[in-house]
Amino acid sequence: MKHKRLSQLSTLLELISEQVDVAALVGKIPFEGSQLIEAALEQPKLHLEAGKLRVQCMHKRGALEAKLSLETSMLAQRRRSIRNPEGKRDNTEGAVKAYVEMQPSVIKLRKLLNTAIAKEELSKQLVDVYRSRKDVIRIIVDSGKISLQAKELAMLKGSAKLRSAVRSVSHRSFLHLGGEE
């Protein structure tokens, strides 16, 4: 049982560690009516990539939060342990906190954390955009104007001739729905 969990964890970590091309993800958001088939075929992969990016950003933010917390607690503990010449501690909590916040290492980590939080929010919005993109594709397909049955998709992958025929039909359907060339 432990081996299976470790195997699943290592697989998950490998999946998370793969680099995601953010520019390519953003570039593939829009699609034209004539590209509906290709958009439908690549949607799951793109949604997965956007999800991977979100998990990577969340992981980085969490790691930076932990690192910042460790750094601030170590600096605060060190500052609290300093005694005056009479052997007494005369640092108030406010003074300790101000000292910690002014340290270059804390300032640097805060900037990195703020950047990671912004990237995480961007990745969250990217996942939402791909969810909406999936819904748009589904609405067009469900409207009955274009049929994407599983058999047709399987045949589409293997046949260039069929692919061009389906593109032509989907383009005509797109024009029928009010699209412009």
BAFI-3210 file (N, C-alpha, C; in Angstrom, 3 decimals, decimal comma, padded with zeros to 6 digits):
// residues 181
n [1|2|3|4|5|6|7|8|9|10|11|12|13|14|15|16|17|18|19|20|21|22|23|24|25|26|27|28|29|30|31|32|33|34|35|36|37|38|39|40|41|42|43|44|45|46|47|48|49|50|51|52|53|54|55|56|57|58|59|60|61|62|63|64|65|66|67|68|69|70|71|72|73|74|75|76|77|78|79|80|81|82|83|84|85|86|87|88|89|90|91|92|93|94|95|96|97|98|99|100|101|102|103|104|105|106|107|108|109|110|111|112|113|114|115|116|117|118|119|120|121|122|123|124|125|126|127|128|129|130|131|132|133|134|135|136|137|138|139|140|141|142|143|144|145|146|147|148|149|150|151|152|153|154|155|156|157|158|159|160|161|162|163|164|165|166|167|168|169|170|171|172|173|174|175|176|177|178|179|180|181]
n.u [000,833|001,940|003,901|002,387|001,172|003,451|004,335|002,193|002,422|004,984|004,481|002,599|004,172|006,048|004,368|003,558|005,984|006,635|007,329|005,202|004,074|003,218|002,692|001,957|-000,367|-002,041|-002,157|-003,667|-006,258|-008,350|-010,444|-011,533|-014,655|-014,291|-012,306|-013,317|-013,396|-010,687|-010,266|-012,001|-010,798|-008,292|-008,921|-009,184|-006,467|-005,324|-006,784|-005,926|-003,211|-003,462|-004,526|-002,361|-000,502|-001,743|-001,614|001,154|001,739|000,338|001,751|004,290|003,680|002,869|005,248|006,897|005,533|005,923|008,716|009,101|007,792|009,395|011,837|011,157|010,413|012,804|014,523|013,141|013,245|016,000|016,425|014,881|016,356|018,529|020,164|020,310|023,081|022,681|021,641|018,997|016,089|015,143|013,614|010,655|007,671|006,721|009,025|010,646|009,184|009,261|012,003|012,417|010,824|012,256|014,506|016,707|016,465|013,870|012,381|013,004|011,921|009,208|008,609|008,968|006,960|004,660|004,706|004,373|001,801|000,327|000,817|-000,399|-003,066|-003,458|-003,121|-005,321|-007,401|-006,866|-007,478|-010,224|-010,938|-010,375|-012,238|-014,571|-014,185|-014,390|-017,085|-018,246|-017,537|-018,920|-021,574|-021,897|-021,558|-023,639|-025,777|-026,665|-025,955|-023,491|-022,040|-020,250|-019,519|-018,133|-017,111|-016,827|-014,890|-012,718|-012,333|-011,720|-009,195|-007,571|-007,959|-007,215|-008,660|-011,318|-011,180|-010,864|-013,325|-015,086|-014,265|-015,135|-017,918|-018,306|-017,515|-019,458|-021,637|-020,963|-021,113|-023,798|-024,785|-024,430|-021,907|-019,065|-016,981]
n.v [-001,199|001,253|001,514|001,871|004,351|005,978|005,694|006,881|009,457|010,193|010,130|012,173|014,343|014,375|015,049|017,593|018,913|019,259|021,621|024,287|025,898|029,008|031,161|029,829|028,570|030,769|031,810|029,923|030,171|031,658|030,653|029,959|029,533|027,777|026,234|024,556|021,744|021,060|022,605|021,351|018,860|019,442|020,639|019,157|018,567|021,130|022,238|020,580|021,317|023,992|023,532|022,175|024,249|025,917|024,361|024,208|026,916|027,301|025,544|026,737|029,199|028,293|027,110|029,362|030,849|029,216|029,311|032,054|032,300|030,650|032,040|034,549|033,754|032,645|034,903|036,575|035,046|035,012|037,767|038,207|036,808|038,359|040,122|042,955|044,902|044,477|042,008|041,639|041,218|043,561|043,999|044,813|043,266|044,674|046,052|043,899|042,799|044,935|045,032|042,528|042,769|044,638|043,412|042,469|039,879|039,125|041,093|040,530|037,920|038,525|040,055|038,105|036,339|037,930|038,193|035,505|035,070|036,736|035,440|033,030|033,803|034,638|032,166|030,829|032,274|031,632|028,904|029,138|030,459|028,468|026,605|027,953|028,104|025,427|025,070|026,733|025,400|023,021|023,963|024,840|022,411|020,918|022,281|021,078|021,712|020,925|017,789|015,844|013,003|010,167|008,161|009,591|011,409|009,689|008,708|011,079|011,741|010,008|010,376|012,491|013,386|013,112|014,855|017,349|017,460|017,553|019,959|021,682|021,294|022,139|024,774|025,773|025,410|027,140|029,571|029,462|029,786|032,429|033,440|035,294|035,456]
n.w [000,000|000,825|-001,112|-003,427|-002,899|-002,755|-005,364|-006,764|-005,749|-006,674|-009,412|-009,605|-008,748|-010,826|-012,947|-012,158|-012,191|-014,854|-017,372|-018,349|-021,194|-021,080|-022,813|-025,160|-024,265|-023,744|-026,292|-027,646|-026,854|-028,290|-031,045|-034,364|-036,090|-038,176|-037,218|-035,350|-034,991|-034,582|-032,306|-030,504|-030,341|-029,217|-026,828|-024,257|-023,676|-023,549|-021,440|-019,386|-019,326|-018,494|-015,971|-014,821|-014,784|-012,937|-010,597|-010,309|-009,831|-007,434|-005,809|-005,809|-004,578|-002,048|-001,145|-001,018|000,913|003,157|003,333|003,807|006,258|007,877|007,705|008,858|011,440|012,386|012,350|014,125|016,488|016,923|017,332|019,622|021,483|022,064|024,574|026,793|028,215|030,945|031,130|030,610|028,580|026,280|024,069|022,518|021,237|019,040|018,243|017,564|015,447|013,618|013,139|011,915|009,590|008,151|007,251|004,597|003,456|004,120|002,850|000,186|-000,044|000,398|-001,876|-003,858|-003,065|-003,409|-006,197|-006,884|-005,908|-007,593|-010,047|-009,523|-009,354|-011,985|-013,268|-012,241|-013,407|-016,031|-016,107|-015,667|-018,024|-019,909|-019,095|-019,730|-022,481|-023,146|-022,549|-024,486|-026,838|-026,392|-026,359|-029,004|-030,331|-029,172|-030,154|-032,372|-034,884|-035,638|-035,574|-033,384|-032,909|-031,163|-032,884|-035,248|-034,494|-034,053|-036,630|-037,851|-036,892|-038,294|-041,010|-043,529|-045,705|-044,885|-042,759|-044,039|-045,324|-043,145|-042,033|-044,007|-043,847|-041,197|-041,445|-043,197|-041,512|-039,503|-040,882|-041,407|-038,852|-038,514|-038,569|-039,769|-042,641]
ca.u [000,000|002,829|004,592|001,436|001,036|004,686|004,332|001,238|002,991|006,074|003,864|002,013|005,271|006,584|003,390|003,600|007,274|006,758|007,154|004,022|004,307|002,094|002,396|001,221|-001,709|-002,815|-002,339|-004,625|-007,605|-009,351|-010,506|-012,542|-015,663|-013,747|-011,348|-014,054|-012,999|-009,363|-010,430|-012,623|-009,826|-007,177|-009,424|-008,800|-005,037|-005,071|-007,356|-004,996|-002,014|-003,831|-004,629|-000,997|000,088|-002,349|-001,045|002,545|001,729|-000,079|002,866|005,344|003,219|002,921|006,652|007,408|004,920|006,615|010,068|008,997|007,438|010,595|012,819|010,725|010,460|014,211|015,027|012,482|013,800|017,358|016,320|014,369|017,365|019,547|019,949|021,060|024,237|022,276|021,142|017,551|015,603|014,379|012,946|009,211|007,232|006,657|010,397|011,110|008,485|009,799|013,349|012,283|010,270|013,241|015,643|016,710|015,994|012,410|011,874|013,132|010,934|007,869|008,433|008,777|005,644|003,638|004,729|003,786|000,354|-000,221|000,865|-001,421|-004,358|-003,494|-003,344|-006,711|-008,235|-006,629|-008,294|-011,611|-011,109|-010,452|-013,524|-015,559|-013,927|-014,984|-018,531|-018,608|-017,439|-020,027|-022,831|-021,951|-021,758|-024,971|-026,824|-027,142|-025,482|-022,270|-022,057|-018,919|-019,646|-016,844|-016,624|-016,397|-013,610|-011,681|-012,057|-011,123|-007,771|-006,829|-008,253|-007,071|-009,751|-012,498|-010,953|-011,167|-014,771|-015,726|-013,975|-016,034|-019,258|-018,333|-017,422|-020,793|-022,508|-020,565|-021,709|-025,246|-025,069|-024,296|-020,498|-018,583|-015,704]
ca.v [000,000|002,409|001,604|002,422|005,776|006,640|005,700|007,896|010,747|010,515|010,428|013,498|015,315|014,457|015,776|018,986|019,523|019,538|023,027|024,625|027,066|029,911|031,933|028,950|028,379|031,985|031,952|028,955|030,400|031,930|029,779|030,365|028,505|026,767|025,432|023,952|020,349|021,065|023,155|020,314|017,787|019,843|021,237|018,465|018,728|022,515|022,413|019,904|022,160|025,141|023,003|021,922|025,550|026,390|023,583|024,649|028,239|027,112|024,901|027,742|030,136|027,616|026,956|030,683|031,199|028,450|029,849|033,356|032,057|030,138|033,125|035,551|033,187|032,522|036,243|037,055|034,300|035,519|039,127|038,106|036,233|039,371|040,751|044,189|044,665|044,044|040,646|041,604|041,380|044,799|044,119|044,603|042,533|045,630|046,308|042,667|042,692|045,969|044,592|041,403|043,236|045,474|042,606|042,281|038,547|039,120|041,963|039,776|036,840|039,119|040,405|036,844|035,818|038,748|037,801|034,164|035,212|037,298|034,392|032,038|034,369|034,562|030,767|030,519|032,867|030,873|027,686|029,552|030,748|027,192|025,994|028,658|027,696|024,091|025,252|027,289|024,305|022,093|024,592|024,797|021,018|020,508|022,999|020,201|022,159|020,174|016,555|015,318|011,731|009,536|007,477|010,606|011,942|008,683|008,704|012,366|011,713|009,207|010,622|013,890|013,685|013,300|016,059|018,523|017,462|018,012|021,390|022,360|021,249|022,983|026,155|026,130|025,515|028,380|030,655|029,345|030,310|033,881|033,826|035,995|034,927]
ca.w [000,000|000,872|-002,394|-004,385|-002,597|-003,165|-006,820|-007,177|-005,380|-007,598|-010,702|-009,471|-008,714|-012,182|-013,735|-011,736|-012,494|-016,285|-017,696|-019,132|-022,036|-020,809|-024,026|-026,080|-023,705|-023,965|-027,728|-028,182|-026,313|-029,324|-032,214|-035,340|-036,340|-039,090|-036,453|-034,237|-034,799|-033,955|-030,955|-029,681|-030,127|-028,361|-025,593|-023,013|-023,435|-023,146|-020,104|-018,487|-019,206|-017,664|-014,603|-014,355|-014,478|-011,683|-009,488|-010,163|-009,196|-006,043|-005,118|-005,620|-003,564|-000,749|-000,754|-000,634|002,200|004,191|003,431|004,464|007,659|008,537|007,793|009,842|012,797|012,804|012,633|015,348|017,618|017,139|017,883|021,003|022,376|022,381|025,884|026,996|029,096|032,291|031,043|030,401|027,203|026,231|022,770|022,522|020,046|017,935|017,786|016,913|014,166|012,729|012,761|010,983|008,315|007,460|006,811|003,137|003,067|004,254|001,785|-001,065|-000,034|000,254|-003,288|-004,583|-002,697|-004,078|-007,606|-006,968|-005,694|-008,838|-011,065|-009,184|-009,745|-013,443|-013,656|-011,884|-014,446|-017,261|-015,991|-015,871|-019,447|-020,632|-018,751|-020,562|-023,866|-023,261|-022,574|-025,789|-027,811|-026,114|-026,783|-030,469|-030,724|-028,728|-030,885|-033,430|-036,191|-035,920|-034,800|-033,075|-032,229|-030,884|-034,089|-036,202|-034,013|-034,295|-038,064|-038,174|-036,574|-039,245|-042,410|-043,934|-046,626|-044,064|-041,963|-044,865|-045,550|-041,908|-041,941|-044,950|-043,256|-040,005|-041,902|-043,688|-040,330|-038,829|-041,659|-041,206|-037,511|-038,499|-038,558|-040,947|-043,136]
c.u [000,872|003,508|003,674|001,268|002,274|004,770|003,388|001,783|004,114|005,536|003,259|003,096|005,919|005,660|003,449|004,895|007,483|006,483|005,925|004,330|003,095|001,706|001,597|-000,205|-002,590|-003,111|-003,385|-006,039|-008,608|-009,311|-011,632|-013,514|-015,151|-012,751|-012,026|-013,596|-011,653|-009,452|-011,017|-011,634|-008,715|-007,619|-009,015|-007,318|-004,718|-005,609|-006,456|-003,739|-002,294|-003,963|-003,263|-000,313|-000,454|-001,757|000,409|002,616|001,315|001,053|003,971|004,940|003,302|004,341|007,236|006,816|005,634|008,029|010,068|008,687|008,639|011,616|012,422|010,780|011,894|014,804|014,428|013,042|015,201|017,325|015,819|015,422|018,462|019,180|020,770|022,215|023,875|021,702|019,651|017,225|014,771|013,735|011,456|008,844|007,143|008,037|010,953|010,483|009,030|011,197|013,274|011,814|011,261|014,451|015,573|016,172|014,466|011,779|011,894|012,083|009,508|007,593|008,185|007,393|004,533|003,554|004,075|002,273|-000,313|-000,244|-000,190|-002,806|-004,521|-003,784|-004,765|-007,657|-008,070|-007,426|-009,768|-011,899|-011,220|-011,724|-014,637|-015,411|-014,546|-016,507|-019,002|-018,585|-018,615|-021,364|-022,972|-022,239|-023,170|-026,091|-027,359|-026,665|-024,244|-022,271|-020,626|-019,070|-018,270|-016,268|-016,105|-015,054|-012,476|-011,317|-011,352|-009,615|-006,964|-007,006|-008,197|-008,216|-011,035|-012,382|-011,294|-012,665|-015,507|-015,477|-014,930|-017,451|-019,332|-018,261|-018,781|-021,768|-022,223|-021,194|-023,220|-025,657|-024,889|-022,854|-020,126|-017,260|-014,580]
c.v [001,254|002,615|002,247|003,927|006,544|006,735|006,774|009,294|011,140|010,839|011,828|014,572|015,467|015,278|017,267|019,661|019,803|021,011|023,219|025,910|027,991|030,696|031,095|028,721|029,594|032,163|031,030|029,139|030,688|030,888|030,269|029,219|027,408|025,849|024,697|022,524|020,290|021,575|022,107|019,203|018,184|020,416|020,480|018,641|020,131|022,788|021,751|020,741|023,377|024,706|022,721|023,229|026,079|025,658|023,991|025,994|028,144|026,508|025,917|028,750|029,526|027,459|028,292|031,156|030,484|028,995|031,201|033,203|031,564|031,240|034,147|034,996|033,027|033,889|036,796|036,349|034,792|036,892|039,086|037,591|037,229|040,041|042,039|043,920|044,199|042,634|040,529|041,745|042,657|045,043|043,867|043,840|043,449|045,907|045,091|042,546|043,714|045,586|043,497|041,892|044,075|044,688|042,355|040,914|038,464|039,965|041,218|038,662|037,376|039,495|039,147|036,258|036,610|038,418|036,441|034,208|035,755|036,240|033,325|032,540|034,332|033,136|030,325|031,060|032,126|029,565|028,022|029,840|029,445|026,431|026,641|028,264|026,322|024,197|025,804|026,202|023,343|022,678|024,536|023,374|020,565|021,202|022,181|020,605|021,380|018,958|016,054|014,032|011,096|008,847|008,483|011,199|010,963|008,647|009,990|012,366|011,000|009,585|012,110|014,303|013,968|014,588|017,307|018,606|017,986|019,499|022,187|022,410|022,169|024,455|026,632|026,283|026,792|029,580|030,665|029,923|031,823|034,353|034,517|035,411|035,850]
c.w [000,000|-000,470|-003,441|-004,167|-003,017|-004,681|-007,353|-006,895|-006,334|-008,985|-010,688|-009,481|-010,082|-013,071|-013,416|-012,167|-013,976|-016,546|-018,588|-019,889|-021,921|-022,062|-025,024|-025,580|-023,979|-025,450|-028,318|-027,633|-027,420|-030,441|-033,101|-035,542|-037,249|-038,388|-035,301|-033,952|-034,090|-032,514|-030,014|-029,369|-029,163|-027,012|-024,324|-022,666|-022,931|-021,742|-019,055|-018,265|-018,323|-016,201|-014,003|-013,962|-013,153|-010,481|-009,240|-009,450|-007,728|-005,220|-004,827|-004,548|-002,173|-000,244|-000,317|000,692|003,347|004,420|004,147|005,945|008,452|008,745|008,852|011,260|013,284|013,155|013,923|016,570|017,956|017,791|019,325|021,965|022,756|023,702|025,976|027,973|030,510|032,290|030,851|028,920|027,160|024,860|022,937|021,253|018,832|017,363|017,051|015,530|013,167|012,241|011,684|009,615|007,511|006,959|005,303|002,700|003,132|003,145|000,451|-001,143|-000,190|-001,202|-004,122|-004,317|-003,384|-005,571|-007,783|-006,783|-006,956|-009,945|-010,790|-009,577|-011,264|-013,900|-013,327|-012,957|-015,769|-017,248|-016,213|-017,340|-020,230|-020,294|-019,589|-022,024|-024,120|-023,355|-023,920|-026,852|-027,628|-026,575|-028,296|-030,941|-030,361|-029,489|-032,052|-034,808|-036,612|-035,009|-034,616|-032,266|-032,082|-032,121|-035,103|-035,789|-034,266|-035,775|-038,477|-037,956|-037,643|-040,699|-042,746|-044,845|-045,850|-043,250|-042,776|-045,148|-044,324|-041,707|-042,828|-044,390|-042,047|-040,390|-042,412|-042,521|-039,571|-039,548|-041,488|-039,854|-037,426|-038,455|-039,845|-041,358|-042,812]
res [m|k|h|k|r|l|s|q|l|s|t|l|l|e|l|i|s|e|q|v|d|v|a|a|l|v|g|k|i|p|f|e|g|s|q|l|i|e|a|a|l|e|q|p|k|l|h|l|e|a|g|k|l|r|v|q|c|m|h|k|r|g|a|l|e|a|k|l|s|l|e|t|s|m|l|a|q|r|r|r|s|i|r|n|p|e|g|k|r|d|n|t|e|g|a|v|k|a|y|v|e|m|q|p|s|v|i|k|l|r|k|l|l|n|t|a|i|a|k|e|e|l|s|k|q|l|v|d|v|y|r|s|r|k|d|v|i|r|i|i|v|d|s|g|k|i|s|l|q|a|k|e|l|a|m|l|k|g|s|a|k|l|r|s|a|v|r|s|v|s|h|r|s|f|l|h|l|g|g|e|e]
***
